[in-house]
Amino acid sequence: MHYPEQTEPQAARAFDDDIDSSAAPARLRANRRLLFFAGLGLAVYLLALVATIPAGILIPLPDASGTIWRGAASLAGGDRVEWRWAPLRSLIRLGFAADFTVTGTDTMLGGRALLRSGGRVTVDSVSGSADGALLNAVANPGFACTVRMQIDIRELSIGGGDRGADGRIHSQPGICQAFGGTAPVTVPALTLVLDRTPGVTMINLIPRGGRRTPFLVGGLEKGGRLRLIVTAEGAAALPFMSPPGGMKIETEL
C-alpha cells in the first residue's frame, strides 16, 4: 500500500503539534500557579480592606473604637473590653468571630465571641475573675454589688436562634445594694449554676457551704422565654432581689 508523502509544511505542523502536546502539562501547571497567586492576592486585599472597617459599624458597644480587626470599648463600671478578629474562625462559623479580654481593677478574664446576623451573639470558653461592676455592665440587674467572682462559662447564646448557657459563676462574700437609697446588704458566697439541656437551660443560685437550699431557680427556654423563682430563703438572704416571701419572674430575652 502506498502512503502519500507529507509536504514540508505538513511535516512542520506535525512537529509543532508534538512540541505543543508535550508542553501542555507545564503550561497547565503555570496557569494553576497564576490563578493561585491571583486568588491569594485578592484574598489579602479583601482581608486588608475588611480590617479597616471601623469597629462601631459591627460591634454593638457604644464606645467601640479601632477597627473590627482589633479594637476596644469601655464598659459601665470602669472595665474595658478588647478584641482581636479571628478570620479563619469567622469563615468556618459564618459570622464575625473574635477573641476578647476584659480587664479592670478587679477583673481579668478572656474568651471567644461570635456575632451572627439577626442579633445572635455567642460567647464560649470564658474564664477568669471579675468584680460586681461587670455584672452591672452586662445584665443591669437593678442593684450594685461589691463582690469578687470566678467565672467559667463554657457557652452562652443570646439573641436570635437557640438561646442557652452552660457554666458556673462562683462569688465570694460581698455587699450588694438596690438602687434607690436602701441600706447595703452583706451577701454570702454564692454559686450560679447554668446547665444546658435540650430545649432549656436550668438555672440555680445556691449558697456555698452549709445548707444548699437554692436562693433562685428557673429556666431559659431556647426560644428566649425566661422563668425565675426567688425562693423565700433567697428573698431573706438577698432582699434587694425580691420582696419578702419570694417572687416569680417571667420575661422574654
Backbone as CSV, one residue per row, in Angstrom:
resi,resn,N_x,N_y,N_z,CA_x,CA_y,CA_z,C_x,C_y,C_z
1,MET,0.861,-1.181,0.000,0.000,0.000,0.000,0.895,1.228,0.000
2,HIS,0.506,2.232,-0.736,1.324,3.427,-0.893,0.763,4.544,-0.031
3,TYR,1.619,5.100,0.814,1.235,6.240,1.665,1.766,7.494,1.039
4,PRO,0.935,8.512,0.901,1.404,9.764,0.304,2.404,10.439,1.216
5,GLU,3.424,10.995,0.632,4.437,11.697,1.406,3.874,13.014,1.902
6,GLN,4.285,13.412,3.169,3.862,14.684,3.704,4.665,15.800,3.076
7,THR,3.986,16.852,2.801,4.715,18.016,2.286,5.467,18.647,3.440
8,GLU,6.382,19.537,3.162,7.202,20.165,4.209,6.367,20.955,5.200
9,PRO,5.392,21.755,4.741,4.555,22.466,5.731,3.795,21.521,6.639
10,GLN,3.283,20.395,6.057,2.558,19.442,6.882,3.469,18.823,7.937
11,ALA,4.656,18.481,7.559,5.620,17.892,8.494,5.970,18.871,9.605
12,ALA,6.121,20.160,9.261,6.459,21.180,10.260,5.326,21.336,11.263
13,ARG,4.063,21.316,10.734,2.940,21.436,11.646,2.851,20.239,12.588
14,ALA,3.105,19.062,12.089,3.085,17.869,12.918,4.145,17.944,14.005
15,PHE,5.319,18.471,13.645,6.394,18.613,14.615,6.010,19.624,15.705
16,ASP,5.370,20.734,15.261,4.938,21.743,16.226,3.869,21.184,17.156
17,ASP,2.951,20.350,16.606,1.909,19.754,17.431,2.518,18.879,18.515
18,ASP,3.576,18.125,18.133,4.239,17.272,19.117,4.843,18.107,20.236
19,ILE,5.434,19.253,19.890,6.021,20.126,20.912,4.941,20.680,21.822
20,ASP,3.785,21.125,21.204,2.703,21.700,21.999,2.131,20.681,22.965
21,SER,1.952,19.424,22.503,1.363,18.415,23.364,2.282,18.078,24.528
22,SER,3.567,18.084,24.318,4.497,17.780,25.402,4.599,18.930,26.390
23,ALA,4.328,20.157,25.937,4.427,21.328,26.814,3.129,21.621,27.539
24,ALA,2.021,20.935,27.172,0.721,21.233,27.767,0.712,21.083,29.287
25,PRO,1.245,19.996,29.873,1.242,19.895,31.338,1.968,21.049,32.005
26,ALA,3.071,21.479,31.435,3.826,22.589,32.015,3.015,23.874,31.973
27,ARG,2.325,24.109,30.845,1.501,25.304,30.746,0.344,25.254,31.740
28,LEU,-0.230,24.057,31.926,-1.330,23.892,32.857,-0.879,24.205,34.278
29,ARG,0.327,23.704,34.628,0.842,23.989,35.964,1.104,25.477,36.140
30,ALA,1.608,26.114,35.119,1.865,27.553,35.193,0.569,28.337,35.356
31,ASN,-0.472,27.918,34.637,-1.763,28.600,34.765,-2.353,28.423,36.156
32,ARG,-2.191,27.229,36.710,-2.692,26.990,38.054,-1.959,27.852,39.067
33,ARG,-0.635,27.962,38.927,0.132,28.815,39.837,-0.311,30.262,39.712
34,LEU,-0.564,30.682,38.463,-1.012,32.061,38.252,-2.351,32.312,38.926
35,LEU,-3.291,31.370,38.771,-4.602,31.518,39.402,-4.490,31.504,40.925
36,PHE,-3.616,30.642,41.444,-3.439,30.560,42.897,-2.938,31.882,43.467
37,PHE,-1.893,32.425,42.855,-1.327,33.664,43.380,-2.266,34.845,43.157
38,ALA,-3.030,34.810,42.061,-4.013,35.867,41.843,-5.103,35.804,42.911
39,GLY,-5.582,34.581,43.202,-6.587,34.423,44.255,-6.046,34.797,45.618
40,LEU,-4.786,34.444,45.877,-4.170,34.797,47.149,-4.048,36.308,47.288
41,GLY,-3.648,36.958,46.212,-3.540,38.412,46.243,-4.891,39.074,46.482
42,LEU,-5.935,38.548,45.841,-7.274,39.094,46.041,-7.737,38.892,47.479
43,ALA,-7.456,37.712,48.039,-7.852,37.434,49.421,-7.142,38.370,50.388
44,VAL,-5.853,38.596,50.167,-5.096,39.506,51.032,-5.655,40.921,50.930
45,TYR,-5.989,41.336,49.706,-6.554,42.681,49.508,-7.886,42.825,50.237
46,LEU,-8.767,41.829,50.090,-10.072,41.893,50.743,-9.918,41.852,52.259
47,LEU,-8.961,41.050,52.745,-8.722,40.967,54.177,-8.260,42.313,54.720
48,ALA,-7.345,42.946,53.994,-6.870,44.263,54.423,-7.986,45.295,54.368
49,LEU,-8.865,45.164,53.378,-9.990,46.095,53.257,-10.953,45.925,54.422
50,VAL,-11.276,44.685,54.752,-12.197,44.421,55.857,-11.591,44.888,57.175
51,ALA,-10.275,44.708,57.309,-9.619,45.045,58.566,-9.681,46.522,58.895
52,THR,-9.949,47.361,57.906,-10.002,48.802,58.152,-11.409,49.301,58.467
53,ILE,-12.406,48.418,58.477,-13.780,48.840,58.785,-13.847,49.301,60.234
54,PRO,-14.387,50.481,60.511,-14.474,50.969,61.901,-15.258,50.015,62.782
55,ALA,-14.812,49.856,64.033,-15.438,48.913,64.951,-16.894,49.247,65.216
56,GLY,-17.242,50.547,65.242,-18.599,50.946,65.574,-19.653,50.447,64.607
57,ILE,-19.255,50.060,63.399,-20.220,49.578,62.408,-20.749,48.198,62.781
58,LEU,-19.910,47.375,63.406,-20.283,45.991,63.670,-20.391,45.667,65.153
59,ILE,-19.556,46.254,65.990,-19.520,45.908,67.411,-20.633,46.631,68.156
60,PRO,-21.538,45.898,68.832,-22.696,46.530,69.496,-22.350,47.130,70.850
61,LEU,-21.346,48.010,70.888,-20.960,48.703,72.108,-20.864,50.191,71.809
62,PRO,-21.395,51.042,72.677,-21.486,52.468,72.348,-20.147,53.166,72.191
63,ASP,-19.110,52.749,72.918,-17.818,53.429,72.873,-16.770,52.645,72.096
64,ALA,-17.207,51.812,71.170,-16.254,50.987,70.421,-15.329,51.860,69.587
65,SER,-14.027,51.578,69.659,-13.030,52.304,68.883,-12.100,51.307,68.206
66,GLY,-11.314,51.792,67.252,-10.450,50.910,66.494,-11.176,50.350,65.287
67,THR,-10.807,49.161,64.883,-11.420,48.503,63.732,-11.976,47.148,64.150
68,ILE,-12.678,46.495,63.231,-13.178,45.166,63.573,-12.039,44.162,63.687
69,TRP,-10.881,44.474,63.105,-9.722,43.588,63.248,-9.223,43.611,64.685
70,ARG,-9.091,44.832,65.215,-8.604,44.979,66.577,-9.146,46.282,67.152
71,GLY,-9.811,46.193,68.301,-10.395,47.399,68.867,-10.658,47.236,70.346
72,ALA,-11.314,48.239,70.926,-11.579,48.247,72.353,-12.805,49.100,72.633
73,ALA,-13.377,48.914,73.825,-14.519,49.711,74.261,-14.543,49.727,75.778
74,SER,-15.033,50.834,76.331,-15.193,50.958,77.777,-16.559,50.434,78.185
75,LEU,-16.614,49.761,79.325,-17.860,49.234,79.855,-18.260,50.035,81.086
76,ALA,-19.546,50.014,81.383,-20.031,50.691,82.586,-19.341,50.104,83.813
77,GLY,-18.904,50.962,84.702,-18.225,50.500,85.906,-16.722,50.575,85.817
78,GLY,-16.194,50.904,84.636,-14.753,51.100,84.518,-13.992,49.974,83.857
79,ASP,-14.620,48.816,83.601,-13.915,47.740,82.908,-13.733,48.097,81.429
80,ARG,-12.840,47.393,80.785,-12.513,47.654,79.386,-12.431,46.330,78.634
81,VAL,-13.075,46.247,77.484,-13.029,45.050,76.659,-12.201,45.335,75.409
82,GLU,-11.347,44.407,75.067,-10.538,44.481,73.856,-10.742,43.203,73.057
83,TRP,-10.683,43.297,71.740,-10.904,42.121,70.901,-9.919,42.104,69.742
84,ARG,-9.735,40.906,69.226,-8.931,40.689,68.017,-9.696,39.735,67.110
85,TRP,-9.894,40.145,65.887,-10.664,39.356,64.930,-9.979,38.025,64.648
86,ALA,-10.788,36.961,64.498,-10.305,35.621,64.143,-10.853,35.279,62.752
87,PRO,-10.126,35.608,61.669,-10.669,35.447,60.307,-11.046,34.012,59.960
88,LEU,-10.178,33.055,60.298,-10.475,31.666,59.928,-11.705,31.159,60.648
89,ARG,-11.818,31.437,61.934,-12.998,31.001,62.676,-14.252,31.711,62.178
90,SER,-14.104,32.958,61.744,-15.240,33.685,61.172,-15.739,32.987,59.918
91,LEU,-14.804,32.537,59.081,-15.176,31.861,57.840,-15.841,30.526,58.120
92,ILE,-15.294,29.765,59.051,-15.826,28.440,59.350,-17.208,28.516,59.989
93,ARG,-17.407,29.500,60.885,-18.659,29.578,61.641,-19.653,30.588,61.062
94,LEU,-19.303,31.175,59.919,-20.226,32.042,59.179,-20.720,33.213,60.038
95,GLY,-19.785,33.964,60.587,-20.119,35.127,61.390,-18.857,35.915,61.692
96,PHE,-18.975,36.904,62.561,-17.815,37.664,62.998,-17.313,37.052,64.299
97,ALA,-16.171,36.392,64.246,-15.595,35.728,65.414,-14.394,36.517,65.905
98,ALA,-14.236,36.574,67.213,-13.123,37.321,67.781,-12.738,36.725,69.131
99,ASP,-11.475,36.888,69.491,-11.002,36.595,70.835,-11.056,37.896,71.628
100,PHE,-11.469,37.838,72.879,-11.611,39.072,73.646,-11.053,38.911,75.050
101,THR,-10.708,40.045,75.645,-10.309,40.104,77.040,-11.056,41.261,77.693
102,VAL,-11.378,41.099,78.970,-11.993,42.165,79.757,-11.097,42.406,80.956
103,THR,-10.676,43.653,81.141,-9.778,43.993,82.233,-10.354,45.159,83.030
104,GLY,-9.977,45.211,84.292,-10.421,46.284,85.174,-9.663,46.192,86.478
105,THR,-10.088,46.977,87.452,-9.402,46.983,88.743,-9.351,45.593,89.358
106,ASP,-10.465,44.891,89.345,-10.527,43.529,89.891,-11.049,42.548,88.852
107,THR,-10.824,42.831,87.588,-11.334,41.977,86.509,-10.206,41.584,85.573
108,MET,-10.141,40.309,85.265,-9.205,39.795,84.275,-9.760,38.482,83.748
109,LEU,-10.404,38.550,82.598,-10.947,37.332,82.009,-10.866,37.418,80.491
110,GLY,-10.972,36.273,79.868,-10.902,36.211,78.413,-11.813,35.141,77.881
111,GLY,-12.064,35.199,76.578,-12.929,34.213,75.951,-13.028,34.454,74.461
112,ARG,-14.020,33.835,73.863,-14.252,33.957,72.420,-15.693,34.383,72.193
113,ALA,-15.899,35.163,71.139,-17.246,35.649,70.819,-17.539,35.420,69.345
114,LEU,-18.822,35.251,69.028,-19.275,35.081,67.650,-20.550,35.891,67.466
115,LEU,-20.527,36.806,66.512,-21.696,37.616,66.179,-22.218,37.155,64.829
116,ARG,-23.530,36.893,64.775,-24.157,36.464,63.533,-25.319,37.380,63.194
117,SER,-25.782,37.271,61.959,-26.917,38.086,61.528,-28.133,37.761,62.376
118,GLY,-29.024,38.738,62.503,-30.206,38.550,63.313,-30.003,38.867,64.777
119,GLY,-28.820,39.414,65.130,-28.556,39.781,66.509,-28.112,38.641,67.400
120,ARG,-27.770,37.492,66.840,-27.342,36.345,67.652,-25.898,36.545,68.102
121,VAL,-25.671,36.391,69.401,-24.337,36.530,69.983,-24.044,35.282,70.802
122,THR,-22.891,34.683,70.555,-22.454,33.510,71.309,-21.070,33.772,71.869
123,VAL,-20.891,33.508,73.159,-19.560,33.556,73.760,-19.250,32.171,74.310
124,ASP,-17.997,31.793,74.278,-17.613,30.493,74.810,-16.193,30.564,75.351
125,SER,-15.852,29.547,76.139,-14.515,29.443,76.748,-14.159,30.701,77.532
126,VAL,-15.146,31.229,78.263,-14.929,32.446,79.049,-14.490,32.039,80.457
127,SER,-13.333,32.504,80.877,-12.829,32.150,82.198,-11.986,33.289,82.748
128,GLY,-11.956,33.369,84.086,-11.167,34.390,84.753,-11.925,34.961,85.937
129,SER,-11.440,36.074,86.445,-12.046,36.718,87.603,-12.682,38.033,87.188
130,ALA,-13.682,38.477,87.966,-14.381,39.723,87.665,-14.940,40.301,88.950
131,ASP,-15.277,41.599,88.916,-15.917,42.226,90.055,-17.378,42.512,89.739
132,GLY,-18.085,43.070,90.718,-19.507,43.314,90.537,-19.827,44.316,89.452
133,ALA,-18.866,45.181,89.097,-19.105,46.169,88.049,-19.413,45.501,86.716
134,LEU,-18.784,44.359,86.454,-19.051,43.657,85.203,-20.478,43.135,85.175
135,LEU,-20.996,42.688,86.309,-22.388,42.230,86.380,-23.338,43.351,85.998
136,ASN,-23.084,44.539,86.515,-23.940,45.679,86.177,-23.848,46.041,84.708
137,ALA,-22.643,45.954,84.137,-22.456,46.322,82.735,-23.149,45.342,81.803
138,VAL,-23.169,44.072,82.162,-23.711,43.044,81.280,-25.216,42.860,81.465
139,ALA,-25.685,42.851,82.720,-27.076,42.488,82.995,-27.949,43.629,83.463
140,ASN,-27.366,44.709,84.016,-28.147,45.834,84.550,-29.278,45.325,85.451
141,PRO,-28.945,44.680,86.571,-29.966,43.984,87.368,-30.799,44.861,88.289
142,GLY,-30.489,46.134,88.441,-31.249,46.979,89.358,-30.622,47.093,90.731
143,PHE,-29.445,46.526,90.907,-28.705,46.645,92.157,-27.213,46.599,91.839
144,ALA,-26.414,47.066,92.758,-24.964,47.085,92.570,-24.314,46.246,93.657
145,CYS,-23.253,45.525,93.274,-22.570,44.644,94.220,-21.069,44.917,94.214
146,THR,-20.512,44.889,95.405,-19.057,44.886,95.549,-18.676,43.468,95.939
147,VAL,-18.231,42.714,94.963,-18.011,41.292,95.177,-17.035,40.779,94.121
148,ARG,-16.261,39.790,94.474,-15.343,39.142,93.532,-15.976,37.856,93.017
149,MET,-15.812,37.604,91.718,-16.407,36.422,91.103,-15.353,35.656,90.307
150,GLN,-15.496,34.355,90.298,-14.693,33.481,89.445,-15.623,32.911,88.374
151,ILE,-15.307,33.157,87.123,-16.228,32.846,86.023,-15.678,31.706,85.167
152,ASP,-16.545,30.770,84.864,-16.218,29.663,83.952,-17.460,29.369,83.120
153,ILE,-17.585,30.051,81.991,-18.726,29.873,81.094,-18.260,29.109,79.858
154,ARG,-18.766,27.898,79.701,-18.381,27.102,78.532,-19.054,27.633,77.278
155,GLU,-20.314,28.065,77.391,-21.014,28.629,76.238,-22.231,29.408,76.721
156,LEU,-22.493,30.522,76.041,-23.685,31.319,76.316,-24.156,31.920,75.004
157,SER,-25.450,31.723,74.672,-26.015,32.219,73.422,-27.238,33.073,73.723
158,ILE,-27.270,34.272,73.163,-28.412,35.157,73.311,-28.772,35.713,71.943
159,GLY,-29.888,36.423,71.867,-30.317,36.962,70.579,-31.062,35.913,69.780
160,GLY,-31.072,36.072,68.458,-31.804,35.148,67.604,-31.259,33.734,67.661
161,GLY,-32.134,32.768,67.433,-31.694,31.377,67.396,-31.892,30.670,68.725
162,ASP,-31.098,29.654,68.965,-31.204,28.791,70.137,-30.482,29.441,71.317
163,ARG,-31.240,29.952,72.299,-30.643,30.611,73.448,-30.333,29.593,74.529
164,GLY,-29.299,29.854,75.289,-28.954,28.946,76.374,-27.581,29.256,76.926
165,ALA,-27.214,28.547,78.007,-25.922,28.767,78.646,-25.501,27.517,79.386
166,ASP,-24.193,27.404,79.570,-23.642,26.279,80.308,-22.375,26.756,81.013
167,GLY,-22.351,26.648,82.345,-21.169,27.084,83.068,-21.450,27.321,84.536
168,ARG,-20.456,27.909,85.208,-20.544,28.188,86.636,-19.947,29.568,86.916
169,ILE,-20.561,30.265,87.886,-20.010,31.512,88.406,-19.993,31.406,89.926
170,HIS,-18.808,31.507,90.526,-18.654,31.439,91.975,-18.323,32.843,92.486
171,SER,-19.039,33.272,93.522,-18.769,34.584,94.095,-18.312,34.446,95.542
172,GLN,-17.465,35.361,95.970,-17.052,35.443,97.358,-18.060,36.284,98.140
173,PRO,-18.013,36.232,99.460,-18.893,37.112,100.238,-18.650,38.575,99.871
174,GLY,-19.712,39.364,99.856,-19.584,40.756,99.472,-20.752,41.581,99.968
175,ILE,-20.942,42.734,99.343,-22.008,43.665,99.731,-22.780,44.073,98.482
176,CYS,-24.100,44.051,98.570,-24.969,44.484,97.473,-25.964,45.512,97.995
177,GLN,-26.391,46.387,97.103,-27.339,47.423,97.477,-28.240,47.734,96.301
178,ALA,-29.552,47.739,96.542,-30.508,48.081,95.493,-30.434,49.570,95.206
179,PHE,-30.682,49.947,93.972,-30.718,51.362,93.626,-31.935,52.008,94.298
180,GLY,-31.768,53.224,94.777,-32.888,53.907,95.407,-32.648,54.267,96.853
181,GLY,-31.416,54.107,97.344,-31.098,54.561,98.685,-31.339,53.561,99.784
182,THR,-31.634,52.311,99.477,-31.820,51.302,100.517,-30.474,50.950,101.138
183,ALA,-30.542,50.335,102.318,-29.316,50.002,103.044,-28.576,48.860,102.346
184,PRO,-27.240,48.872,102.365,-26.472,47.768,101.781,-26.679,46.484,102.576
185,VAL,-26.515,45.362,101.901,-26.757,44.043,102.496,-25.509,43.188,102.291
186,THR,-25.107,42.522,103.358,-23.996,41.569,103.245,-24.520,40.260,102.656
187,VAL,-23.865,39.777,101.621,-24.311,38.544,100.953,-23.265,37.454,101.154
188,PRO,-23.699,36.205,101.266,-22.746,35.105,101.436,-22.102,34.711,100.111
189,ALA,-21.173,33.794,100.195,-20.589,33.222,98.984,-21.655,32.425,98.240
190,LEU,-21.727,32.621,96.929,-22.775,32.014,96.127,-22.180,31.302,94.916
191,THR,-22.986,30.390,94.348,-22.643,29.737,93.089,-23.857,29.782,92.168
192,LEU,-23.659,30.318,90.985,-24.698,30.300,89.946,-24.390,29.137,89.013
193,VAL,-25.324,28.214,88.906,-25.153,27.012,88.092,-26.042,27.133,86.856
194,LEU,-25.453,26.982,85.688,-26.167,27.019,84.414,-25.938,25.686,83.715
195,ASP,-26.988,24.894,83.599,-26.884,23.572,82.960,-27.757,23.550,81.715
196,ARG,-27.121,23.437,80.566,-27.847,23.433,79.295,-28.272,22.016,78.946
197,THR,-29.566,21.836,78.735,-30.132,20.569,78.298,-30.895,20.828,77.006
198,PRO,-31.290,19.790,76.275,-32.052,20.014,75.040,-33.325,20.817,75.297
199,GLY,-33.384,22.015,74.744,-34.592,22.822,74.842,-34.627,23.832,75.961
200,VAL,-33.827,23.657,77.029,-33.909,24.579,78.166,-32.589,24.577,78.941
201,THR,-32.253,25.737,79.504,-31.107,25.867,80.402,-31.627,25.984,81.830
202,MET,-31.225,25.074,82.694,-31.641,25.106,84.091,-30.745,26.077,84.858
203,ILE,-31.366,26.914,85.702,-30.661,27.966,86.436,-30.863,27.756,87.931
204,ASN,-29.767,27.760,88.683,-29.837,27.636,90.134,-28.804,28.552,90.775
205,LEU,-29.245,29.342,91.742,-28.343,30.165,92.545,-28.383,29.616,93.959
206,ILE,-27.253,29.102,94.429,-27.219,28.419,95.718,-26.081,28.978,96.566
207,PRO,-26.240,28.960,97.908,-25.144,29.370,98.784,-24.052,28.312,98.796
208,ARG,-22.839,28.747,98.970,-21.706,27.815,99.035,-21.448,27.424,100.478
209,GLY,-21.378,26.114,100.706,-21.150,25.619,102.060,-22.437,25.609,102.866
210,GLY,-22.469,24.771,103.905,-23.655,24.711,104.761,-24.848,24.172,103.998
211,ARG,-26.029,24.723,104.293,-27.252,24.286,103.623,-27.208,24.685,102.154
212,ARG,-27.737,23.822,101.298,-27.697,24.063,99.854,-29.074,24.438,99.316
213,THR,-29.940,25.018,100.174,-31.260,25.438,99.714,-31.094,26.532,98.662
214,PRO,-31.660,26.353,97.482,-31.452,27.355,96.429,-32.103,28.689,96.763
215,PHE,-31.437,29.769,96.400,-31.992,31.111,96.542,-32.805,31.503,95.308
216,LEU,-32.457,30.915,94.183,-33.144,31.229,92.924,-33.097,29.999,92.032
217,VAL,-34.241,29.683,91.413,-34.319,28.571,90.468,-35.077,29.051,89.237
218,GLY,-34.855,28.376,88.117,-35.576,28.767,86.913,-35.043,28.086,85.685
219,GLY,-35.479,28.597,84.543,-35.062,28.019,83.280,-35.167,29.031,82.152
220,LEU,-34.288,28.885,81.194,-34.298,29.691,79.978,-34.574,28.768,78.804
221,GLU,-35.744,28.933,78.172,-36.074,28.107,77.015,-35.284,28.573,75.804
222,LYS,-35.057,27.668,74.868,-34.248,28.020,73.702,-34.882,29.114,72.857
223,GLY,-36.208,29.276,72.967,-36.884,30.339,72.238,-36.744,31.707,72.874
224,GLY,-36.214,31.765,74.119,-35.969,33.050,74.761,-36.825,33.342,75.967
225,ARG,-37.776,32.476,76.317,-38.610,32.736,77.492,-37.832,32.370,78.752
226,LEU,-37.742,33.342,79.674,-37.002,33.165,80.922,-37.985,33.130,82.085
227,ARG,-37.904,32.085,82.896,-38.728,31.953,84.099,-37.808,31.782,85.297
228,LEU,-38.009,32.646,86.313,-37.204,32.589,87.527,-38.103,32.645,88.745
229,ILE,-37.688,31.954,89.789,-38.376,31.991,91.076,-37.348,32.313,92.156
230,VAL,-37.558,33.429,92.851,-36.764,33.743,94.033,-37.450,33.087,95.209
231,THR,-36.772,32.146,95.847,-37.386,31.409,96.952,-37.483,32.292,98.195
232,ALA,-38.234,31.800,99.182,-38.346,32.546,100.439,-36.976,32.708,101.090
233,GLU,-36.134,31.675,101.024,-34.774,31.759,101.564,-33.945,32.776,100.798
234,GLY,-34.153,32.809,99.472,-33.435,33.780,98.662,-33.856,35.203,98.965
235,ALA,-35.150,35.425,99.162,-35.642,36.760,99.479,-35.118,37.238,100.826
236,ALA,-34.957,36.319,101.779,-34.450,36.694,103.097,-32.957,37.025,103.041
237,ALA,-32.203,36.249,102.267,-30.756,36.469,102.196,-30.389,37.579,101.226
238,LEU,-31.225,37.779,100.197,-30.935,38.767,99.154,-32.156,39.672,98.971
239,PRO,-32.479,40.509,99.939,-33.707,41.302,99.869,-33.725,42.325,98.742
240,PHE,-32.595,42.647,98.176,-32.539,43.585,97.048,-33.049,42.943,95.765
241,MET,-33.240,41.615,95.761,-33.719,40.914,94.578,-35.217,40.685,94.580
242,SER,-35.841,40.700,95.758,-37.237,40.272,95.838,-37.892,40.822,97.093
243,PRO,-39.217,41.008,97.085,-39.935,41.325,98.326,-39.943,40.115,99.244
244,PRO,-40.269,40.294,100.507,-40.310,39.160,101.452,-41.213,38.035,100.937
245,GLY,-40.771,36.813,101.159,-41.554,35.650,100.742,-41.200,35.119,99.370
246,GLY,-40.449,35.891,98.590,-40.057,35.439,97.248,-40.955,35.995,96.162
247,MET,-40.631,35.647,94.929,-41.409,36.140,93.795,-41.102,35.319,92.548
248,LYS,-41.967,35.458,91.556,-41.784,34.817,90.260,-41.529,35.882,89.201
249,ILE,-40.646,35.541,88.276,-40.312,36.450,87.182,-40.457,35.685,85.866
250,GLU,-41.114,36.290,84.907,-41.232,35.683,83.581,-41.089,36.787,82.537
251,THR,-40.158,36.585,81.609,-39.882,37.604,80.597,-39.310,36.937,79.350
252,GLU,-39.097,37.746,78.326,-38.509,37.283,77.074,-37.142,37.930,76.889
253,LEU,-36.170,37.141,76.507,-34.840,37.667,76.217,-34.647,37.828,74.719
